[in-house]
């Protein structure tokens, strides 16, 4: 016993010396550590090399070998927007206003401006704060009143609203500091790191610590990676090989970032955290775990988790403690030594005792839980070796018959392409993630996505109890990581304790969750509060597609026309253009004719005289004719157009007919009918050329 006591004392003394050396090093340099968060998108727990995955990831493997690698690390939620809200706030995403995947053209929801983000905390403590990459927490890019990224605490940002479009190769949808960037050459992960390197070289204040929040797009579909990388994993048209290529390419980008930090002398005192936003949509990349992206089973929420900090963390450690993205904000506060936000209900725990030496100081005051009301299961809790999941009993009011019809049509295409029958689970996954790009497939997928999109009118149903959590399953992950054997009946006391625990947290979370529909009482579902007084089928078309008809400062009419045409082309490719009932394909084509005419003949031609509402319009032009000028009637304008078919205008009879159809959509309608036009808009089938 005497010898054992001496060994314990010696061990405590060594830990104390190690922690003291950290504090001494920090005080000697008199600088706070930099913070870098690296977030993958849709990456599984068994993708990268150091987690036994098939992809070569030497940069990440090195971070793990010289840092702490968690073997039970979890995302904050099973889908993109919700996981990111939890990561950035340390709070369950429902508290922050984010219920599910945000579609800015359909949803009012976004990360609430009053939420305290990690960026805001670090900014208040003299950090330069930078966000680079995917955002997906709501933006005003599509003309809805939502916060900009700088309103969440980022001094500098370079971001996309959601996925890289049209794919990881040559994306066109980046914005930088409230300005659209436009088309870029290269692959998204490398472009994002290019931006990080440029910021470090040109904009960084060497005397100020920095926070780089780098959220990669890879390996989220649609996929793209250099052929020379893809070929190392299989055939160039093999989706698994391309997927691996995107992960490999991201690791190479991270290697460049680490090299730059080392060149600047910043690597030694930089905390680097790597994880994924949730599990992979590819079941094979989640190992033997049950479930995948979208599920609260282990495969949907287990991810890699690596923490690296040469100056402050002893490397080479593998930690089995259950931890996750919800813990990142309080952990960074603990490592950096800044106060956690006051009067804020944090749901995560400070992991710093696990990372810096004295494990006995680690305490989790509330259980590690998940609350995803649209998932099945809808709640989950992890406590030691046990996992309990709860399934909701009610379904949301989707048009199940329409969904079934679309999926049946999609099944025919998929099974013909794959040359095999699909299980129901495979079919659902392929409807979202198949690489097929034919016009017919795009049309069907567009319908499928719209039919399954979350409606904010469902929020009262969610807040009333997540659809009724009535069935529970208990698993012992120490012997059953694949969650195959429900042991709730064998251990009823454990099951009941965890059930009461997760339901208590769920009720508290739902109570704080905001109702985005509350400000629209009495309005039709999914119709945002309208600022414009214009009421016509064309205005409904502009509204549902979030089309800007007003130029930006210093933007010419020609440039605005080009920007709208570019957006329409992008939306057509993704089968996202929607038309109100009173506007058909010919009227839509007429709108594009007007835009093209505006680009080519913007001086003294039809488009400059008879412009669309507010398009290229300013106060000095109030007396010039427009499509809304009541003294310049549609009948008169029709006659003018009929006389405009001549060579220098390049409009043929079909163009004129389409313009006529567009003009018909400018007739004013009542508010009630206007809302009806919005709510009954349908996806345009751009795969067929209709006359």
Secondary structure, DSSP 4 states (H G I P E B T S, - for coil): -HHHHHHHHHHHHHHHHHHHHHHHHHHHHT-PPEEEEEEESS--TT-BGGGT-SB--HHHHHHHHTSEEEEEEE-SSSSHHHHHHHHHHSS-TTTTT--S---TTT----S-TTS--HHHHHHHTT-EEEEEEE--S--STTSSS---GGGGT-SEEEEESSS-SS-SBS----EETTEE-----SBHHHHHHHHHHHHHHHT--TTS-EEEEEE--TTSSSP---HHHHTTTS-TT-HHHHHHHHHHHHHHHHHHHHHHHHHTT-GGGEEEEEEESS--SSGGGGTT-S--TT-SSHHHHEEEEEEE-TTTS-SSEEE-S-EEGGGHHHHHHHHHT-PPPTT----S---HHHHHS-GGG---SS-EEEE-TTSSS-EEEEETTEEEEEEES------HHHHHHHHHHHHHHHHHHHTS---HHHHHHHHHH-----HHHHHHHHHHHHHHS--GGGHHHHHTTTT-EEEEEEEETTT-TT-----TTTTHHHHHHHHHHHHHHHHHHHHHS--TTGGGTTSPTT-PPP-----BHHHHHHHHTT---SPPTT--HHHHHHHHHHHHHHHHHTT--EE-TT--HHHHHHHHHHHHHHHH-TTTSHHHHSBPTTTT--GGGTTS-BTT-TTS-HHHHHHHHHTT-STTTT--HHHHHHHHHHHHTTSB--HHHHHHHHHT-EE--TTS---
